């Protein structure tokens, strides 16, 4: 289980907000090609931030960025349909998966199993809610059927999972580095 100070949680929250703005703002900024980190951000919010308020805050931020891109940035409104509401349970799935993992976190190799389980469960549920919601309820698919939806899942899910794993890997490296630095600092203070 992680025990982070309020200050650390605020710092992590600010970093996650900046990451969402930088990666979801691809609607506005064409000078970079960073993949959208939204799915990873909701998972990390569940892991690192104790309050549930950031969940709502990140959902509002993602909605505002999409809204602004559509209405002021000239981005197509193709995805802004009544099915957009399915992003709420999709993101909540990732947040709960992160929260489930946080309760099992230990700084040992054995933590990789619950991390993998929570990441796959969160990713799968998120994909089913977001893609399934759009596919069946957006009104954009003329003749929706489960076979074609399954084909779409097989086609696109690996791309979303790849992006998520990319951000997860970076976060694991940063997390381990910060723990190492903290341990070195604490052992130097104890020796001095």
matplotlib code that plots the C-alpha trace (Angstrom):
import matplotlib.pyplot as plt

x = [0.0, 1.3, 1.4, 2.0, 1.8, -0.8, 2.0, 3.2, -0.3, -0.8, 2.5, 1.5, -2.0, -0.5, 1.9, -1.1, -3.1, -0.1, 0.3, -3.4, -3.2, 0.0, -1.2, -4.9, -4.2, -3.0, -6.2, -4.5, -0.7, 0.8, 4.4, 4.4, 3.0, 2.7, 0.0, -3.0, -2.2, -5.8, -6.3, -3.0, -3.8, -7.1, -5.3, -2.5, -5.0, -6.5, -3.0, -1.5, -4.3, -6.4, -9.4, -12.1, -12.4, -9.5, -11.5, -14.3, -11.7, -9.9, -13.2, -14.1, -10.7, -10.9, -14.4, -13.3, -10.3, -12.5, -15.1, -12.6, -10.9, -14.2, -15.7, -12.6, -9.9, -11.7, -11.5, -14.2, -17.2, -17.4, -16.9, -19.0, -22.3, -24.7, -22.3, -19.6, -21.2, -19.8, -16.4, -17.4, -17.7, -14.7, -12.5, -14.0, -13.0, -9.4, -9.5, -10.9, -8.3, -5.6, -7.2, -7.4, -3.7, -2.7, -4.1, -1.8, 1.3, 4.6, 8.0, 8.9, 8.9, 5.8, 3.8, 4.1, 1.3, -1.4, -0.2, -0.6, -4.0, -5.3, -3.9, -5.5, -8.8, -9.0, -7.9, -10.4, -13.3, -12.4, -12.2, -15.5, -17.3, -15.7, -15.6, -18.8, -20.6, -19.5, -20.2, -23.7, -25.0, -23.3, -25.6, -22.5, -22.6, -25.5, -25.8, -24.1, -23.6, -21.5, -19.3, -18.1, -17.7, -15.5, -13.4, -13.0, -11.9, -9.3, -8.1, -7.9, -7.5, -3.8, -3.1, -4.7, -3.0, 0.4, 0.0, -1.1, 1.8, 4.2, 3.1, 3.0, 6.6, 7.7, 5.9, 7.4, 10.9, 10.2, 8.5, 11.5, 14.0, 12.2, 12.1, 15.8, 16.7, 14.5, 16.2, 19.6, 18.6, 17.3, 20.3, 22.7, 20.7, 20.8, 24.5, 25.2]
y = [0.0, 3.4, 6.1, 9.5, 12.8, 15.4, 17.4, 14.5, 13.7, 17.4, 17.3, 14.1, 15.5, 18.6, 16.4, 14.3, 17.4, 18.7, 15.3, 15.2, 18.8, 18.0, 14.6, 15.2, 18.6, 17.0, 18.5, 21.9, 21.3, 19.8, 20.1, 16.9, 13.4, 12.2, 9.5, 10.4, 9.4, 9.8, 6.1, 5.9, 9.1, 7.7, 4.5, 6.5, 8.8, 5.6, 4.5, 7.7, 10.0, 9.2, 11.4, 10.6, 14.3, 14.0, 11.4, 13.9, 16.6, 14.6, 13.7, 17.4, 18.3, 15.6, 16.8, 20.4, 19.6, 17.7, 20.4, 23.2, 21.2, 20.7, 24.2, 26.4, 24.2, 23.0, 19.3, 17.0, 16.4, 12.8, 11.3, 13.8, 11.8, 10.7, 7.8, 10.2, 9.5, 6.0, 7.5, 8.0, 4.3, 3.6, 6.0, 4.9, 1.3, 2.4, 4.5, 1.5, -0.8, 1.6, 1.8, -2.0, -2.2, 0.5, -1.6, -4.5, -2.5, -3.5, -2.5, -6.0, -8.0, -9.8, -6.6, -7.1, -9.8, -7.6, -4.6, -6.7, -8.0, -4.6, -3.0, -5.7, -5.6, -1.8, -1.7, -4.3, -2.7, 0.7, -0.5, -2.3, 0.8, 3.4, 1.4, -0.5, 2.7, 4.4, 1.4, 0.6, 4.0, 6.8, 6.5, 6.6, 2.8, 2.0, -1.7, -2.5, -6.2, -8.1, -9.8, -6.6, -5.1, -8.0, -7.4, -3.8, -4.7, -7.1, -4.4, -1.4, -2.7, -3.6, 0.0, 1.4, -1.2, -0.4, 3.3, 2.5, 0.1, 2.8, 5.3, 2.6, 1.6, 5.2, 5.6, 2.4, 3.7, 7.1, 5.5, 3.2, 6.0, 8.2, 5.4, 4.7, 8.4, 8.6, 5.5, 7.0, 10.3, 8.5, 6.3, 9.3, 11.2, 8.2, 7.8, 11.5]
z = [0.0, -0.9, 1.8, 0.1, 1.8, 0.7, -0.8, -2.9, -4.0, -5.1, -7.0, -8.7, -9.5, -11.1, -13.2, -14.3, -15.3, -17.3, -19.0, -20.0, -21.4, -23.3, -24.7, -25.2, -26.7, -29.8, -31.1, -30.9, -31.0, -34.1, -33.1, -31.1, -31.5, -28.0, -27.6, -25.5, -21.9, -20.7, -19.9, -18.0, -16.2, -14.8, -13.7, -12.0, -10.3, -8.7, -7.6, -6.3, -5.3, -2.2, -2.9, -5.4, -6.4, -8.9, -10.8, -11.5, -12.1, -14.7, -16.4, -16.5, -17.9, -20.6, -21.5, -21.6, -23.8, -26.3, -26.2, -26.8, -29.6, -31.3, -30.9, -31.0, -32.5, -35.7, -34.8, -36.1, -33.8, -35.0, -31.5, -29.7, -29.6, -26.9, -26.5, -25.1, -21.7, -21.8, -21.2, -17.6, -16.7, -19.0, -17.0, -13.7, -14.6, -14.9, -11.7, -9.7, -11.2, -10.0, -6.6, -6.4, -7.3, -4.8, -1.9, -3.0, -3.9, -2.3, -3.4, -4.4, -7.7, -6.5, -7.1, -10.8, -10.8, -9.1, -11.3, -14.4, -13.3, -12.5, -15.7, -17.9, -16.1, -16.2, -19.9, -20.9, -19.1, -20.4, -23.9, -23.7, -22.3, -24.5, -27.8, -27.1, -26.1, -29.3, -31.5, -30.3, -29.1, -31.1, -34.1, -36.3, -37.1, -39.5, -38.8, -35.5, -34.7, -32.2, -34.8, -36.3, -32.9, -32.0, -35.1, -34.2, -30.7, -32.0, -34.4, -32.0, -28.5, -28.9, -29.9, -26.8, -24.6, -26.2, -25.4, -21.8, -21.3, -22.6, -20.0, -17.3, -18.1, -17.8, -14.5, -13.1, -13.9, -12.3, -9.3, -8.7, -9.2, -6.7, -4.1, -4.7, -4.2, -1.1, 0.4, -0.3, 1.2, 4.3, 4.8, 4.4, 7.0, 9.4, 9.0, 9.3]

ax = plt.figure().add_subplot(projection="3d")
ax.plot(x, y, z, "-o")
ax.set_aspect("equal")
plt.show()
